[in-house]
Amino acid sequence: MSSWQIVRVVAGAFILLSLALGVPGSPLFVSQWWLAFTAFVGLNLLQSGITRWCMMETLLRKLGARPGA
């Protein structure tokens, strides 16, 4: 997988996990504060889409992930 694919998979997993932990109807519910993490991930995705720079992608490339096209 390329670095941009890893970023999107991790972001999607974080969003689904934080929704499972933050929505009161979920069997995994812990606290509604987990929804703040969902917003944080969404804001980071928005920022990276506008600026074309993502900290996680930079770190992944330094760790050896191949750059995406």
N, C-alpha and C positions, 0 to 999 in steps of 0.2 A: 504494500500500500504506500501511496505517496503521502507526504506530510499534510497536504490539504485534505485528503480523505480521512486521515487519522483524526485531524481536528474536528471534522464534521461528525464522525462516529462518536468521539468522546463528548462533544457538545450535545448530541442527541441523547446519549446515555445519561448525561448529567441532568438534562431537562426531564426525561422520563422518570428518573430516580427521585428528583426533587418534587415532582408532581405527586408521585406515589407517597412520599413522606409528608407532603404539605396539604393535600386535599382531604378534608374531614371524612368523606365517604370511603376513602381508601382503606383496605385492610392493613396497610403498612403505616397508617397515619401516626405521626409523632407530634408535629407542631405546624401551625400555619406559617411560621417564620421560614420554613423551607421554601416557600414561594418566593421569598426574597432572593434565594439562590437561583431560581428559575429566571427572575428578572435580570440578575447579574449576568448570567450566561447569554440571555437575549441581547442585552446591551453590548456585550463584548462582540457578539456576532454582527450587530449593527455597526459598531465602530470599525471592525475589520473590513466590512463591506464598503464602507465609505472611504477609509484611509488606505485600504489595500495593504495593511500591515497587521499581523497577528503575533503576539508574544509567544503563544504556544507553538505556532508553526516554526518560529525562529529557533526555539529550544529543541524542537524535534529534529530540525535540520542539523543542529550542532551535535545531537546525539546519534546522527547517522541516517535518519530517514531521508529517502530520496525526495528531491523537490518535485512538485507537481507541474503539470503543463498549464 
